[in-house]
Amino acid sequence: MKQLSKASLKKGFFRLTLGELKKHAEQNGISDDAVIMVERVEDHYYETGGWGVYTKKAGGIKTEYTPATVSVCYPNEKDLLFIHLHY
């Protein structure tokens, strides 16, 4: 599986920053206690689609992360904040 470096995350075009997330929440009236929902993607995006992961190891446990790309607002669900992994 393709491994992403911190440098590639910082300069990447398809990524969501904290500032962008805050702005989106404010503009759409999403409350501070909204639950954050992250889109689940299929394994084939990583296996054959060229998607990469950023890996962290702590206490003998390896966890793989994917950069978020954009936040989404659904007008009837202001108590949830949705985050896409697709670009």
C-alpha positions as CSV (number, residue, x, y, z in Angstrom):
1,M,0.0,0.0,0.0
2,K,1.2,3.5,-0.9
3,Q,2.6,5.3,2.2
4,L,2.1,9.1,2.5
5,S,4.6,11.4,4.2
6,K,3.8,14.4,6.4
7,A,5.4,16.6,3.7
8,S,3.1,15.2,1.0
9,L,0.0,15.7,3.3
10,K,1.0,19.4,3.8
11,K,1.4,20.2,0.1
12,G,-1.4,17.9,-1.2
13,F,-4.2,19.4,-3.2
14,F,-6.9,17.0,-1.9
15,R,-7.0,17.6,1.8
16,L,-9.1,19.4,4.4
17,T,-7.6,21.8,6.9
18,L,-8.9,22.7,10.3
19,G,-9.5,26.2,9.2
20,E,-11.6,25.0,6.2
21,L,-13.6,22.8,8.6
22,K,-14.2,25.6,11.1
23,K,-15.4,27.9,8.3
24,H,-17.7,25.2,6.8
25,A,-19.3,24.6,10.3
26,E,-19.8,28.3,10.9
27,Q,-21.2,29.0,7.5
28,N,-23.7,26.1,7.8
29,G,-24.7,26.6,11.4
30,I,-23.3,23.3,12.6
31,S,-23.1,23.2,16.4
32,D,-19.9,22.7,18.4
33,D,-21.4,19.5,19.8
34,A,-22.1,18.0,16.4
35,V,-20.9,14.4,15.9
36,I,-18.3,14.0,13.1
37,M,-19.1,11.4,10.6
38,V,-16.3,10.1,8.3
39,E,-17.1,8.5,5.0
40,R,-16.1,4.8,4.7
41,V,-14.3,3.9,1.5
42,E,-13.8,0.5,-0.1
43,D,-10.5,-1.3,0.1
44,H,-10.0,-1.2,-3.6
45,Y,-9.3,2.5,-3.5
46,Y,-6.1,1.6,-1.6
47,E,-5.4,-1.7,-3.3
48,T,-5.8,-0.7,-7.0
49,G,-6.7,3.0,-7.0
50,G,-3.4,4.4,-5.8
51,W,-4.7,5.9,-2.6
52,G,-2.1,6.2,0.2
53,V,-2.2,6.1,4.0
54,Y,-0.3,7.8,6.7
55,T,0.8,5.3,9.3
56,K,1.3,5.8,13.0
57,K,2.7,3.2,15.4
58,A,2.2,3.4,19.2
59,G,2.2,0.7,21.8
60,G,2.7,-2.0,19.2
61,I,-0.4,-1.0,17.3
62,K,-0.3,0.3,13.8
63,T,-3.0,2.6,12.6
64,E,-3.5,3.9,9.1
65,Y,-5.1,7.3,8.3
66,T,-6.4,8.8,5.1
67,P,-6.5,12.6,4.5
68,A,-10.0,14.1,4.6
69,T,-10.9,16.1,1.5
70,V,-14.0,18.2,2.2
71,S,-16.8,18.6,4.8
72,V,-20.4,18.3,3.7
73,C,-23.6,19.8,5.2
74,Y,-27.0,18.2,4.9
75,P,-29.6,20.8,5.8
76,N,-31.7,18.4,7.8
77,E,-28.8,17.2,10.0
78,K,-27.2,20.2,11.7
79,D,-26.2,18.0,14.6
80,L,-23.9,15.9,12.4
81,L,-20.8,17.0,10.4
82,F,-19.9,14.8,7.5
83,I,-16.4,14.5,6.1
84,H,-15.6,13.0,2.7
85,L,-12.5,11.0,1.9
86,H,-13.2,11.1,-1.9
87,Y,-11.8,14.0,-4.0
